[in-house]
Amino acid sequence: MIRKCLFPVAGYGTRFLPATKAVPKEMLPILTKPLMQYGVEEAMNAGMSTMAIVTGRSKKAIEDHFDINYEIEDQIKGTDKENYLIGIREVISKCTFSYTRQIQMKGLGHAILTGEPLIGNEPFAVILADDLCDNGSDDGVLAQMVKLYDKYKCSIVAIEEVNPSETKKYGIIDGTQIEDGIYRVHNMVEKPNPKDALTNLAIIGRYILTPDIFDIIRDTKPGKGGEIQITDTLMTQASIGNVIAYKFKGKRFDCGSVDGFVEATNYFYNQSK
């Protein structure tokens, strides 16, 4: 059983400046709920109760959100506004939150390695909160991936088809389809130019990783952009057939971009009517 989900949230969110000058990008709201809470709820619905958060400077709002605010609780006690807090109260009561800081931004691989003391020697999930996913009332993306892990017992990445012109924004995989929408990965490249892309199958911000990934990251040299890329690390596992790519069911919004953020806001607003 996968009990822990790691959230790398130390990035600066520069594409949303000046809004993210003092507010973490993961706390930007889609309607009345911050992106981070959507991610935690997805992990909860996949059966996870321990949230391991790799944070950084100016991210205290994340810790405060997943804690009781006694002043607000006192002010709205006995009013219909208490209903606004039902969802976050449930999250706080059912989950344990632990935090560690990533002192320098050295890539997603480095962020995941920074979270090792919070994870230990067990398989774990990773959610990038600015990739917001929705599958209605059906299983969320992470819950779908947990079922796959029960079968394959190896690292899993979520993928979707993207416009070939956009491959330079993503890690791109190539592999052999072993079931409908499921691929045994044999190659992956970080943010290739469209003319160099292996396919248009792009990795999005959902992973299940086996604990040997930490030792592999330690031995991985910086790659694209001088950062430790998780795609380079996963290639070590893929070289022995230990990475599965899964074309998930559901809709994904790139809320790390303004266009994707607006699209998600409109989508969830229409869903709420």
GIFEN-V496225 format. One record per backbone hydrogen bond with DSSP energy under -0.5 kcal/mol. NH is the residue of the N-H (numbers start at 1). CO is the residue of the C=O. Records with the same first field share a line. If there is no record, write none. Layout:
NH = CO ; CO
//
This chain:
3 = 1
5 = 50
6 = 125
7 = 52
8 = 6
9 = 7 ; 54
16 = 13
17 = 14
19 = 16
20 = 16
21 = 18
22 = 19
23 = 19
27 = 24
28 = 25
30 = 33
31 = 29
33 = 30
35 = 28
36 = 26
37 = 34
38 = 34
39 = 35
40 = 36
41 = 37
42 = 38
43 = 39
44 = 40
45 = 41
46 = 42 ; 43
47 = 44
48 = 43
49 = 3
50 = 3
51 = 49 ; 96
52 = 5 ; 50
53 = 51 ; 98
54 = 7 ; 52
55 = 53 ; 100
59 = 56
62 = 59
63 = 59
64 = 60
65 = 61
66 = 62
67 = 64
70 = 68
73 = 69
74 = 70
75 = 71
76 = 72
77 = 73
79 = 76
82 = 79
83 = 80
84 = 81
85 = 82
86 = 83
89 = 85
90 = 86
91 = 87
92 = 88
93 = 89
94 = 90
95 = 91
96 = 49
98 = 51
100 = 53
102 = 55
103 = 101
106 = 104
109 = 228
110 = 228
111 = 107
112 = 108
113 = 109
114 = 110
115 = 111 ; 112
116 = 113
118 = 115
119 = 115 ; 116
120 = 116
122 = 120
124 = 209
125 = 4
126 = 207
127 = 6
128 = 205
129 = 127
131 = 128
132 = 130 ; 253
133 = 131
134 = 251
138 = 135
144 = 140
145 = 141
146 = 142
147 = 143
148 = 144
149 = 145
150 = 146
151 = 147 ; 148
152 = 148
153 = 149
155 = 242
156 = 208
157 = 244
158 = 206
159 = 246
160 = 202
162 = 200
166 = 163
167 = 164
169 = 166
170 = 167
172 = 189
173 = 201
174 = 187
176 = 184
177 = 175
178 = 182
179 = 182
182 = 179
183 = 245
184 = 176
185 = 183 ; 243
186 = 174
187 = 174
189 = 172
191 = 170 ; 189
196 = 193
197 = 193 ; 194
202 = 160 ; 200
203 = 171
204 = 158
206 = 204
207 = 126
208 = 156
209 = 124
213 = 210
214 = 211
216 = 212
217 = 213
218 = 214
219 = 215 ; 216
220 = 217
223 = 227
226 = 223
227 = 224
228 = 106
229 = 227
233 = 229
234 = 230
235 = 231
236 = 232 ; 233
237 = 233
238 = 234
239 = 235
240 = 237
241 = 238
242 = 237
244 = 155
245 = 183
246 = 157
247 = 181
248 = 159 ; 246
250 = 248
251 = 134
253 = 132
255 = 130 ; 253
257 = 254
261 = 257
262 = 258
263 = 259
264 = 260
265 = 261
266 = 262
267 = 263
268 = 264
269 = 265
270 = 266
271 = 267
272 = 268
273 = 269 ; 270
//
